[in-house]
Amino acid sequence: MKDHFLLRLEQLFKPVDGWGEFRKGARHAAVTFVLYRQAGRWMVPFVRRRADLRDHPGQVALPGGGVETGESAWEAAEREVAEEIGVPAGRLVPLGAGDTIYAAVTNFSVVPFIAHLPDPVESFVHDVGELEGVLAIPLETLLDDSAWLESEEPWRFRYLAHEGSTVWGLTERIVFGLAPRLRQALAEDQSSDLPAAPG
């Protein structure tokens, strides 16, 4: 039986096959916000990109990449998760999609998907050709506004420091866009666990 939190996410986010369309003239990309349980907590895997890559070098990102000709956005997202962190195609349970985000610097139009990785979760195996490693961050940390800091002048941006890495830039924008519905589903799930008031 599917978790109430996951069921609520399916209701709050757009359908995987009806998420919308990419920005005209932009390069198409898809990423996945993967949710899995570890020691009773919801966790989300991020990848640390190698410093010598052309696009977003050295950054912490959600697993994802370009959509190839002939594949749907979700197929691309699932393929990238398999290639980048070793989760075989078919293991992820797609829950929905968030709003597309445009990255002007790289001209990428990105659709973020939400998916569940059911138990058991093996160790992630990262693609050494593109990545330095995998960083797992608790969902509660990602949704905690006080955990996100603001950089100093002259260029202000929000960032999250976690285990020696920093989440910022496009990935911060994606997480920020997904956060309200994730918070809503989590709050409703927690309230449903409370005992009924007497009377």
C-alpha positions in Angstrom: 0.0 0.0 0.0 1.4 3.4 -1.0 2.3 5.9 1.8 -0.3 8.7 2.4 2.5 11.3 1.8 3.3 9.8 -1.6 -0.4 9.6 -2.6 -0.8 13.3 -1.7 2.2 14.2 -3.8 0.6 12.5 -6.8 -2.5 14.7 -6.3 -0.5 18.0 -5.8 1.9 17.7 -8.7 1.2 17.6 -12.5 0.9 14.2 -14.2 4.2 12.8 -15.5 2.8 12.6 -19.0 1.0 15.9 -18.8 3.5 18.3 -17.3 3.5 20.9 -20.1 6.1 21.8 -22.6 9.7 23.1 -22.9 10.5 26.7 -23.6 10.8 27.3 -27.4 14.4 27.5 -28.6 15.9 26.1 -25.4 17.7 22.9 -24.9 15.4 20.3 -23.3 16.4 18.7 -19.9 14.8 16.7 -17.1 15.8 16.1 -13.5 14.4 13.8 -10.8 13.8 14.6 -7.1 14.1 11.0 -5.8 12.5 10.3 -2.4 13.6 7.2 -0.4 13.4 6.1 3.2 16.5 5.7 5.3 16.4 5.1 9.1 12.9 6.4 9.2 13.6 9.6 7.3 12.9 10.8 3.8 16.1 11.3 1.9 16.9 12.9 -1.5 20.1 12.0 -3.5 22.0 14.7 -5.2 25.0 14.3 -7.5 28.3 16.3 -7.2 29.4 17.2 -10.8 33.0 17.0 -11.8 34.8 20.4 -12.0 35.9 19.8 -15.6 32.4 19.5 -17.1 31.2 22.1 -19.6 27.7 22.5 -18.1 27.4 23.4 -14.4 30.9 22.3 -13.5 31.5 21.3 -9.9 27.9 22.0 -8.8 25.6 19.8 -6.7 22.6 18.9 -8.8 19.6 16.6 -8.9 20.2 13.5 -11.2 19.3 14.5 -14.7 20.4 15.7 -18.1 19.4 16.4 -21.7 16.3 14.8 -23.3 17.4 12.9 -26.4 15.5 12.7 -29.7 12.7 10.2 -29.6 12.4 9.9 -25.8 9.9 11.5 -23.5 11.0 13.8 -20.7 10.2 11.1 -18.1 12.1 8.5 -20.1 15.1 10.9 -20.1 14.9 11.5 -16.4 14.7 7.8 -15.6 17.6 7.1 -17.9 19.7 9.8 -16.3 19.0 8.4 -12.8 20.2 5.0 -14.0 23.3 6.4 -15.7 24.3 8.9 -12.9 23.4 7.0 -9.6 22.9 3.4 -10.7 19.1 3.0 -10.0 17.9 0.5 -12.7 15.1 1.7 -15.1 11.8 0.5 -13.7 12.8 0.8 -10.0 11.5 4.4 -9.7 7.8 5.1 -9.1 7.0 8.4 -10.8 4.7 10.6 -8.7 4.4 13.8 -10.8 6.1 16.9 -12.2 6.8 20.4 -11.1 6.9 23.6 -13.1 9.6 23.9 -15.8 12.5 26.2 -15.0 14.6 28.1 -17.5 18.4 28.4 -17.0 19.4 31.4 -19.2 23.2 30.9 -18.8 23.1 27.4 -20.4 19.8 27.8 -22.3 18.3 24.8 -20.7 14.5 24.4 -20.1 14.2 21.9 -17.3 11.3 19.8 -16.1 11.7 18.5 -12.5 10.0 15.1 -11.7 9.2 13.7 -8.3 9.7 10.0 -7.9 9.8 7.4 -5.1 12.5 4.8 -4.8 10.9 1.9 -2.8 12.8 -0.1 -0.2 15.3 -1.7 -0.2 17.7 1.0 -1.4 21.1 -0.2 -2.4 24.2 1.9 -2.3 24.2 4.5 -5.1 26.8 3.9 -7.8 27.8 7.2 -9.5 29.1 7.8 -13.0 32.8 8.6 -12.5 33.0 10.1 -16.0 30.7 13.0 -14.9 30.4 12.9 -11.1 32.5 13.1 -8.0 29.9 11.4 -5.9 26.4 11.2 -4.5 25.2 13.4 -1.6 22.1 12.3 0.3 20.2 15.2 2.0 17.2 14.7 4.4 14.0 16.1 3.0 13.4 18.0 6.3 16.7 19.8 5.8 15.7 20.8 2.2 12.4 22.1 3.4 13.8 24.0 6.4 14.0 27.7 5.4 16.4 28.4 8.3 18.9 25.9 6.8 19.2 28.0 3.6 21.6 30.9 3.9 22.0 34.0 1.8 25.4 34.9 0.3 27.1 38.2 0.9 27.1 41.1 -1.6 27.5 41.8 -4.4 25.6 38.9 -5.8 23.0 37.6 -3.5 21.8 34.0 -3.8 20.4 31.3 -1.5 22.4 28.3 -0.8 22.4 25.2 1.4 25.7 23.9 2.9 25.7 20.1 3.6 28.6 17.8 4.3 31.2 20.0 2.6 29.0 20.6 -0.5 26.8 23.5 -1.5 23.4 23.4 -3.1 22.8 26.7 -5.1 22.0 28.1 -8.5 19.6 26.2 -10.7 19.3 23.3 -8.2 18.3 25.8 -5.5 15.6 27.2 -7.8 14.3 23.8 -8.6 14.1 22.8 -4.9 12.5 26.1 -4.1 9.8 25.6 -6.7 9.0 22.1 -5.5 9.1 22.9 -1.8 5.6 24.4 -1.2 3.8 21.3 -2.4 6.3 19.0 -0.6 5.7 20.9 2.6 1.9 20.7 2.1 1.9 16.9 1.6 4.3 16.4 4.5 2.2 18.5 6.9 -1.0 16.7 5.9 0.7 13.3 6.3 1.9 14.3 9.8 -1.5 15.6 10.8 -3.2 12.4 9.7 -0.8 10.5 12.0 -2.0 12.4 15.1 -4.6 10.7 17.3 -8.1 12.0 17.0 -9.2 14.7 19.5 -11.5 13.4 22.2 -15.1 14.2 22.2 
